[in-house]
Amino acid sequence: MDTEFMRRFLPMYVRAAGLTLRLGATGIALSLAVGALCCLARQFRVPVLRRVAGVYIELARNTPLLVQLFFLYFGLPKIGVKLSAETCAIAGLTFLGGAYMAESLRSGLEAVDAAQHESGLCLGLTPMQNMRYVVLPQALATAIPSIGANAVFLIKETSVFSAVALADLMYVAKDLIGMYYRTDEALLMLTLAYLALLLPLSVAFSLLERRLRHAGFGGAV
């Protein structure tokens, strides 16, 4: 194991990790927003929106991110729509992640007892107020483990961004292997870089889940 090689190219991995983290964090945030909109559309049973959300979720969950990126990066220019590599990466990650986040939030909402819905309405809250102050806090507390798992999954999915010429962690590793044939060192640094990104995220969501449970979220009104 050539430690000098690893020290020499460590800054490249640091820059690539920063890009991976920035794109991943943006994609996760937008995925949560898209997932919340889809979940609410299905929850309030608006016929047209419910069908659109259902079709989107099935399409996103049953097509690989790599195919979605190829469509955005190579397919759209054929009809005159040109997007930057970063925009394609964020759009693809959001498209995929929004479907998973929608299902996580839906499972959280369905876990809230019907009595909780009725209690809020009996207190004089409007349906929107009831959803905001009574149902959503409990649903989010229940959905946090699934949301955390999805966030980790989406960060790992950024490994395909190299296919659209983004200098992410996978791109750097493949580049170094191709130029210097240092497979062991490049892959070891790649593994350590992903661990450095994902372990803190996993721990943070575990702590958040424990804190919400101890705070009593999910209890009765």
N, C-alpha and C positions, 0 to 999 in steps of 0.2 A: 504493500500500500504506500503510494507516494504522497507523503504529507506535504511536501513542498509544492506539488502540483495542486493540492487541495487549497493550500493557503493562497496560492497565486490567483486562482479563479474564484475564490470565495466572494469577492465584491460583485462578480457577475451574478452569482446566485442570490445575493442580497437584493440587487436591483430587480431581478426577475421575481423574487418573492414579494417585493413591494408592488410590482405590477399585478401579480396574481391576487394579492390581498385586496388591492384597490378595485379591480374588476369584480372579484368575488363578492366583496362587501356591497358594491353597488347593485349587483345582480340579486343578492339576497334581499336587500331593502326593497327593490322594485318587485321582486317575487312576492313578498309579503303584501304589498299594496294590491297587486293583481289578484292574489289569492283571496284577499279580504273582499274585494269587489265581486269576484265570482261566487264566493261563499254566501254573501249577502243576497246576490241575485237569485240564488237557488233557495235560500232560506225564506225570502219573502214571496217566493212562488210567482214571480212575474213570468208568464208563459214564454214569451219570446226570449227574454234575457236568460231564463233558465235553460232553454234549449241551446242557445249560443254558448253559454258557459259549459254545458255538458259536452258539446261537440269539441270545444277548445281543450277541455281537460283530457278527454280520450285521445285527441290528436297529439297533444304535447307529451303525454305519458307513454305513448306507444310508438314514438319515433325517436331515434338516437339524437343526442345533441350534435354529433358530428354531421349528420345529414341536415339538420336544421341550419348549422353554420355554413355548410356548402351552399344551401339554397340562398341564404342571405348574402354571402360573399361572392359567389360565382353565378348564381341564378338571377338575382335581381338586376345586375348590370345589363343582362340581356334585354330587359324591358325598360332600360334607361334610368334605373334607380341604383345609384352608387353610394355605398356606405363605407366608412372607414373600418379597418379591422377591429378597432376597439368597440365601435358602435355595434358591429355585428356580434361581437363576443357578448356584450352586455345584453343585447336584444335576445340572442339565443338562450343565454342563461336565464333571463327573465321569463321567456316563453316556457322553458322547461320547468323552472322552479315555481312559477305561478300556479301550475296545475297541482304540484305536490303540496304546496302551501294551502291551496284551496281545500284539498282533501283533509289535511291536518286540522284546519280550522273547522271544517264541517264536522269532523269526529268530535272536536271539543264542544261545539254547540249541541250536538246530539246527546252528549254526556250530561248536559245540564238537565236536571229533573224538571218535568212539566210544571210541578208545583211552584218552581221558582219564577217561571213566566207568569203564572197566574197571580202570584203574590205581588209582583211589581205592578201589574195592572190594577189589582185591588187597592193598592196604595195611591192610585190616581195618576200613575205615570203613563205617558203616551207610549205607543209601541216603540218608537225610536228611543225615547228615554229609558224604557225598560231594557231595550237591547244594550244601550250604552252603559248604564249604571249597574244593572243587575246580571244580565246574561253574559255579556262579553268578558267581564273580569273572571268569572268562573270558567268560561270556555277557554280563555287563554291559559289559565293555570293548568287546565287539563291537557291542553294541546302543546305546552312547552316542550316536553320530551320529544314529540314528533317533529316540532319545528326545529329543535336543535339538531336532530338527526338529518333533517333535510338540509340545514345550513352546512353541516359537515359534508354531506353528499355533493352539494353544489360546488363547494371549494375543490373537492376532488375532481369534479367534472371539468374544472378549468384546465386540466391536463391536455384536453384536446384543442385548446386555443392555438397551439403551435401550427395546426393545420391551416390557419388563416394568417400565417406569418407574424404572429405576435411573439415577442421574445419573453415568454413566460418560463417557468421552471423546466418544463419538459423540453421546450425549444433549446434552452441553454445546455441541458444534459445531452440531448441528441447531437447538438453542434460540437460539443467537446469530444464526444465519442467518435464522431466522424472525422475530426481533425487530428486527434492525438491518440485514438484507440485506447484511452484510459477508461475502460468500461466500469471497472469496479469502483474507482474513485468517483467518477461522474454519477453513478447510480447511488452510491452511498450518500453523497452530498444531496442528491435529489430526495432521497428518503428522509434524511435529517431535516431538510428544508420543509417538507410537507408536515412532518411531525411537529416542527416548531410553529407552524401555522395552525394545525388542527387540534393539538392537545390543549392549548389554552382555551380554544373555542369550546371544546367538549367540557372542560372543567367549568367554564363560565356558565354554560347552560345547566350543568348539574347543580351548581350552587344556586342559580336562579330558581330552579325547580324546587330545591329544598327550602329556600327562603319563602317562596310562595306557599308551600305546603304548611310551613310553620306559622305563616301569617294568617292562615285560616281561609285562604281563597278556596272557593268551591263549596263553602258552607251555605247554610240557608240564610235567606233574607231576614 
